């Protein structure tokens, strides 16, 4: 599996929101500047995250985006799925459906690819945004000590 740019950018933006001491709304422009992400693309990503209930937004003065849930309740799998769709190893069809097994051994491979997708989802679901925040903070402390 290859995480798309959208998945990476969404993860970066949410990490930045989670690293803030308060969960006050952050304007898109400010978030784009802090993360180095292109603002128009970031706006599209944040809308997808809002649709999935990962962030909320507030309009007007003092408005912006903020996390809708505790970082412990947001997984990398949820983030990637919100912006990229289902996590799969590839789109090859499902075993025993719509003639997908018309060639010798093909159903076995389709089963393997489905299992690979399952493992990827489980692995990404094992990392919460809070885990990534902790890793980032530890990394920052180690860098400061050097």
C-alpha positions in Angstrom: 0.0 0.0 0.0 1.1 3.5 -0.7 -0.2 6.3 1.4 -1.2 9.1 -0.9 -0.2 12.8 -0.6 -3.7 13.4 0.8 -3.2 10.9 3.5 0.2 12.3 4.4 -1.0 15.9 4.4 -4.1 15.0 6.5 -2.0 13.3 9.0 0.4 16.2 9.2 -2.4 18.7 9.6 -4.0 16.7 12.4 -0.7 16.1 14.1 -0.2 19.9 14.1 -3.6 20.5 15.6 -3.0 17.9 18.2 0.4 19.3 19.2 -1.2 22.6 20.2 -1.7 23.1 23.9 -5.3 24.1 23.4 -7.9 22.8 21.0 -8.8 26.3 19.9 -9.9 26.7 16.3 -6.9 27.3 13.9 -7.4 29.2 10.7 -6.5 27.3 7.5 -4.0 29.9 6.5 -2.2 29.5 9.9 -2.3 25.7 9.7 -0.9 25.8 6.1 2.0 28.1 7.2 2.8 25.9 10.2 2.8 22.7 8.2 4.2 24.0 4.9 1.2 22.6 3.1 -0.5 24.3 0.2 -3.6 26.1 1.5 -6.1 25.3 -1.3 -5.2 21.6 -1.1 -5.3 21.7 2.7 -8.8 23.2 2.6 -10.1 20.2 0.5 -8.5 17.8 2.9 -10.0 19.5 6.0 -13.4 19.4 4.4 -13.1 15.6 3.9 -12.0 15.3 7.5 -14.9 17.4 8.6 -17.3 15.2 6.6 -16.0 12.2 8.5 -16.3 13.9 11.9 -12.6 14.1 12.6 -12.5 17.9 12.7 -15.0 20.6 13.2 -15.0 24.1 11.9 -16.0 27.5 13.2 -16.6 30.5 11.0 -15.8 34.1 11.5 -13.3 35.9 13.7 -11.5 33.4 15.9 -12.7 30.6 13.6 -10.9 27.8 12.0 -10.6 24.0 12.4 -10.1 21.9 15.5 -10.1 18.3 16.4 -13.6 16.9 16.9 -12.4 14.0 19.1 -9.6 13.3 21.5 -6.4 12.3 19.7 -6.5 8.9 21.5 -9.7 8.3 19.5 -8.4 9.1 16.1 -6.3 6.4 14.3 -4.1 6.7 11.3 -6.4 4.2 9.5 -9.4 6.5 10.1 -7.4 9.5 8.8 -6.2 7.8 5.6 -9.7 6.3 5.0 -11.3 9.7 5.4 -9.3 11.3 2.6 -8.4 8.3 0.4 -11.2 5.8 0.8 -10.9 2.2 1.9 -7.4 0.9 2.7 -6.7 -2.0 0.2 -3.6 -3.5 -1.3 -5.2 -3.0 -4.7 -8.4 -3.1 -6.6 -8.3 -6.6 -8.2 -11.9 -7.8 -7.5 -13.2 -10.1 -4.9 -12.8 -13.9 -5.0 -15.7 -15.8 -6.5 -17.5 -12.6 -7.7 -18.2 -11.3 -11.2 -15.9 -13.8 -12.9 -12.9 -12.7 -10.8 -11.7 -16.3 -10.6 -11.8 -17.1 -14.3 -8.1 -18.0 -14.5 -6.3 -20.8 -12.7 -5.0 -19.7 -9.3 -6.5 -16.2 -9.5 -8.8 -16.7 -6.5 -5.9 -17.6 -4.3 -4.1 -14.4 -5.2 -7.2 -12.3 -4.7 -7.5 -13.8 -1.2 -3.8 -13.0 -0.5 -4.3 -9.4 -1.6 -7.4 -9.1 0.5 -5.4 -10.3 3.5 -2.6 -7.9 2.8 -5.2 -5.0 2.9 -6.6 -6.3 6.2 -3.1 -6.3 7.7 -2.4 -2.7 6.5 -5.7 -1.5 8.0 -5.0 -3.3 11.3 -1.5 -1.8 11.4 -2.6 1.7 10.8 -5.5 1.3 13.2 -2.9 0.5 15.9 -1.5 4.0 15.8 -3.6 6.8 17.3 -3.0 10.5 16.8 -2.0 10.6 20.5 0.7 8.0 19.8 2.1 10.2 17.0 2.0 13.3 19.2 4.0 11.4 21.9 6.5 10.3 19.3 6.9 13.8 17.9 7.3 15.3 21.4 10.0 12.6 22.3 11.7 13.3 19.0 11.7 17.1 19.7 13.2 16.5 23.2 16.0 14.3 21.8 16.8 16.9 19.2 17.0 19.7 21.8 19.4 17.6 23.9 21.9 17.3 21.0 
